[in-house]
Amino acid sequence: MTESVSDSPALPLTLKRRTHLLNAGYNRTFAGLMALLVLVPLALSGLLLYLAGDAGLAEACRKALQAVIEDPLLVAALVLLPIVLAYLWVVMRHERLLITDQGIEYRSALRGPLSFLGGLRPGWRLGWSDIESVSLSESGSRPQMLQWWRLSLKPARGPARRVAPYVWYSVPDRAGLKLSQVTRFDRGMCRRAVQNSPLYRAIKARMEIERDESPSALAEGFDLWSHKGLTVAVVGFFLVGAYAVGDAFFASPWVYLEAPPPGPFLAAGVVGLVLAQALGRGAPSLERWAVAGLFAVAAAGAVYPALLRVNAATDPDGAIAYRFEQTGSGEFRSVDHPGMPALQFDGEREFWAQTEVGSEREFVLARGSLDFWQLDMRPVQMDMRLFYMGLRRGDDG
């Protein structure tokens, strides 16, 4: 039976973090379903290959795994999903919110062996006497937004602490939703789920909870430029973004002929996210995540021209001119190296129409330690410039 809002849970109370909308009893089911997202497709692929061919089951599974490895999106999923599962396990095992007669204490999961990451999610403590006001921000009208209903605890000094009441549960989890309830979710059910949470009831028993009617999702009164870490992250975003755009579109003569490896892009995005999160320590979570996300995108974008630079610099033979045969308008294939990727130039039909199919032309390519081919566009652009200058002079004459 669901406890009423007026009932105050017995203290001290230790709350665990909820990793999904449902009752904590579904935790194992939820984790198992996530694991099946990786295992089932791979097993089905191997089984289909085994049934369709004469190879043994082990060889069929090897071929299925090889096909997965060759797809960058699947590689990213295989890398990220175990990280997500590990993170959820750490959260369920170690992240806690303690409520006592003296106040509220948040204990981050990033402590002990993971204390070097503590800046990403630092712990904090507030005494009841330190809290000046408590307000509830009702921002969730859909089930996927329920965890964004926040209680803002504003102390006399220091930053406000924002906690999501429904996220924190006690054992047994009487306030958690059942699977049947999610299909008929509405704002009223959101409010009842929040108000029935042990965190809301514990705070309600000691302080008046106001409703935050502010339409702004950003923290009121927070000046981003007053936070040195976020200022550094924002300036870094503009600098890194300027390099990514400037080098990719204006400075670099190189273009990709093959898809670059996805690993550096993922690594740069993760490192950028972690670094910006560490710099934003102490800032409100929304601003902190917004700046960190922008910085991560800029860092991943900067990898695009950077890989071209590194690959060209690490080519042991340097950039070399290779012979290509024209097979169509702006289409070329290598004469001496069959494994070299074909070239396809879109647009500028007048320029490419000046040479016939079957004629040969040299292009400057490089292939360094990153093991992909790239093309130097400077000779092509110079030839195009001279060609169109000649056309304009002819038209003027």
N, C-alpha and C positions, 0 to 999 in steps of 0.2 A: 504494500500500500504506500502511495506517495505521501511524504511528510508535508505538512502545511508550511507556508512561508513563515508563520509566526514562531514555529518551533526552532529553537536555537540548538545546534549540535553541541554535544559535550566537548569541552576543551581539556587538554590540548588536542588539536586535530591536525593530522598529517594528510595532505591531499596529493594525489598523483595526477600527472598530466594525461589528458585524453588525447589519443592520436587520430580519432575519427569521431563522427557524429553519434555513433551507436553506443549502447550500454557497454561498459568495460568487459562484460561477459563475452563480447564478440571479438576481443583482442586477438585470440589465437586464430580464429577464423579469418580475420582481416589479414594477419601476417601470412597465413597459409595461402590465401588467394594471391597475394603479391608474389610469393615465391613461385606459384604455378604460372604466372605470367611469363617467367623465363623458361621453366622446365617443360611445360606442355608444348609450346611451338617447336622447340628443339626436338622433343621426343616424337612428335607427329611427323616432322620433316624426315627424321631418320627412319621411322616406320614406313613412310610412303616410298622412300628410296629403296628400302629393303624389299618391299613388296613388288616394286616395279622392275627391279634388276636382279642380277645373279650374285651381287656382292653380299658378303656377310653383314650381319647387323652392325658390327663394330666399324666396318668400312663405310656403311651407309650413314652412321652417325658422324663419322669423321667428315664425310662430304657435306652433310647438313651443317656442321659447325663451320666448315670452310666457307660455305655460302653465306652464313651469317656474318663471319668476319669480314667479308668483302663489302658488306653494306655498312657505310658509316653510321647511319641512324640506328641500326641494330647494335653496332658496337657501343655507341653512346648509351643505349638502353641497358646493355649488359654490364656496363661499367657503373652507371648511375644507380641502377636498382639495388645492388648489394649495399651501396653506400647509404641509400635511403633506408633499407631494412636495418642496417647497423645503427643508424641514427635513431630510428624509432625504438629499437631495443634499448639503447642507452637512455633515451628519454623515459621510457616506461620503468626502467630499473632504478634510475638515479635522480631524475628531476622531481623536486618536491616543493610544496608550499606549506609552511607551518603556521598555524594560528594558535596563539596562546592568550592568556589573560593580559600579557604585556603588549602584544601587537602581532604583526605579520612579518614573516621572514621567508624570502624566496631563496631556495638553494638550487643553483644551476646544475645541470647535468655535466657541465664542462668543469669538473674539479677533479682532484686526485691526479691520476695519470694524464688527464686531459686539461690540466690547469693552464697549460701554455695557450689554450684556445679560450680561456676564460673571458678575454676581452670581447668576444663575440656575443656572449650572453652572461653578463656579470650578475652575481647575486646582490641582494639588497635586504634591508630591514627597516621597518617603520613601527614605531610605538603608537598606541592608540592616541596618546596625548599629543603626538607630533602631527596627526592628520587634522587639517582644518576643515576639509569638505570632501564629500564623496558624491560623484555623479555617474549616472548610467547613460551611456550613449547607445541608443537603439538603432543601430545601422543595419541590422540584418532582417530582411523580409523573406529571404529564401533559405532553404536548408543549408546550402553551401556557404552562406554568409553568417550562420549562427555563431560561429566562433569569433566573429568580429564584434559581437555585442560586448562592450568594454565597461568596466568600472574604473573611473579615474580617481586615484587617491592623491589629493593635493596636500602636501605638507607645508608647514610654515616656511621652511627653507629647503632648497634643493628641488630637483625636477619631480614632476608628477609621475606616479607609477600607474601604468595601465595594465589591468589584468582582465582576462576574459572569464567570467564566472563559470560558464558551462564547461570550459576546458578542464577545470579542476574537479576531481571527484574523490569520494571516500569509498571505502569498502565496508559493506556492500554498496553498489552504485545504484541507489534508488532513484536518482534524478535522470539517469541515462535513458536515451530513446530506444524503443524497440524497432525492429526492422519494418514492421507494419505502419509505424507512425511516420516514417520518413516519406512515404508515398502520399500522405495527406497533410503535408507541412504547411503552416500559415504563420502569420505574425503573432497571433494569439498563442499558438503553441510554442513559438520561440520565446515569448515573454515568460510563459509558465515554466519552460525548461530552465531558463536563466534564474528565475526567482526561487525555484525548487532546489537549486544547486547549494551545496553546503557552504561554499564561500560567500555567496550572496546572503544567506540566512545568518551566517556568523557575523558579517559586517552589519547587517540590518539590525541585529540585536543590540549593537553598541552605538551606531551612528545613523543619522538620517541620510538616506540616499536620494539625491535629487536627480531629476531627468535633465540630461544635457540636450538642449534643443538647437545647438549650433549646427548649421548646415555644412560647415567646413569640416572636411576629414582631417585637416592638418591640426596640429596642436596649437591651441590658442595662446597667443603671446610669445611663441617661440621664435626667436630670431636666428635663422640658420647661420648668418654670418658672425654671430657672437660665439659660435662653437668652432674652435680652432681646427679640430679634427675634420669636421664636415666641410669647413672652408678649404682645407687642403685637398679633400677628396673631390670637391666641385672644381677647383682649379686644375687638379690632375685630370678630371674628365675632359675639360676643354683642351688641355694640352695634348693628351693622348688622342682624343678625337680629331684634333687639328692635324696631328701627324698622320693618322689613318687616312683622312680625306686627302690631305695634301700630297702624301707620297703615292697613294693609290691612283689618284686621278691627274696629278700634275707633274710630280717629280720623277717617278719611276718609269723607265722605258719598258719594263718587263710586263708580260701578260702570261697567264696560265694556259698551258696546252693540255694539262691533265689536272684532275682534282687533287688538291693538296691533302695531306693527312689530317684527319679531324682532331687528333690528340692535342696539338698545340692550341687550337682554338678553345677546346674544353678546358685545358689547363689554365690558359690566360683568363678565361671567364671566371673560373673558380678562385684563382689567386686574387683577381681584382675584387671579387665579391668579399672574400675573407679580409683583404687589406682594408677596403672601405668600411666594412663592418667594425673592424678594430679601431679605425680612426674615428668612427662615429660613436664610440662608447660614451654613454651618458646622455645622448640625445634621444628624443622620442622615437619610438620604433618605426612609425610610418615614414618620417623624414629620413631616418637612418637607412631603411630598406630601399627607399626611392633613390637616394644618392648612390647607395651600393649597387643597385641594379643598373643605373646609368653608367657607373664606372666599369662594371663588369662587361657591359655591351661594348663600351669604347675599347677596353683592353682586348676583347676578342676581335674587334674590328681592326685593331692595329696589327694583329698577327697576319692579316691578309697581305699587306705589302712587305712586312718584315720577313715572311717566309721566302718571298721572291729574292730579297736581298741576300739572305743567308744561303739559299740554294745556289745562286749565281756565284757568290764569293767562295763557296766550297767546291766548285767544279774543278777537278785537278787539271783539266785541259783548257779551262777558260772557255769563253764564248767562241763558238766556231760557226763558220758559214757552211751550211749543208745545201746540196742540190735538191730541188723539188720540181716535179713535173705538174703542169697545170692540167687539171681534169675537168674544169668547168669554170664558170664565172666566179672568181675569188676562191676557187677550191684547188688545193695542191696536195700531192702525196710525195713522200720521200723517194728518191731514185736509188740511193745506195744503202739505205737502212730501212728495210721493210717493217721493222717493229716500231719505228718512229710514228707518233700520232700525226694524222692528217691535219692540214690547215684549212680553216674556213673563215673567210672575211666577208662580212655582211655589209652591204651598201657600197658606195663609190663605184657603181657599175661602169661608168665611163672609163675610169682608170684601169680596171681589170679587163675591159673589153679591148684594150689596145694590144694585148698579146693573145695569140691563138692557143686553143687547146692542144696540148702536146709539147708546147714550148717549155723550156726550163728556166728556173729562176733560183737564186740563192737567198736563203734566209738564215739569220744568225740565231742560234739556239744554245741553251745551256742546260746542264743536268748535274746538280751537285749532290751533296750528301743526303738531302731529303728525298732523292730518288723520284723526281718528277721533271718533265720537260717544260721549259718556258721559252718564250719568244721575245727577242729584242725588237721593238717596234720602231726604233729610231730610223733605220735605213728605209723602211716602208713609208714612214711618215715624210721623210725627206723627198723620196721619189714622188709621192702624192703632191707635195707642195710644189715641186718643180713642174709637174704635169699640169696642175690647175693654173699655175702662173702663166705657163705657155698658152693655155686655152684663153685666158683673159686677154693676153697680149694680142692673140689672133683675132679675138672679137673686137678689140679696140682698133685694130688696124683695118 
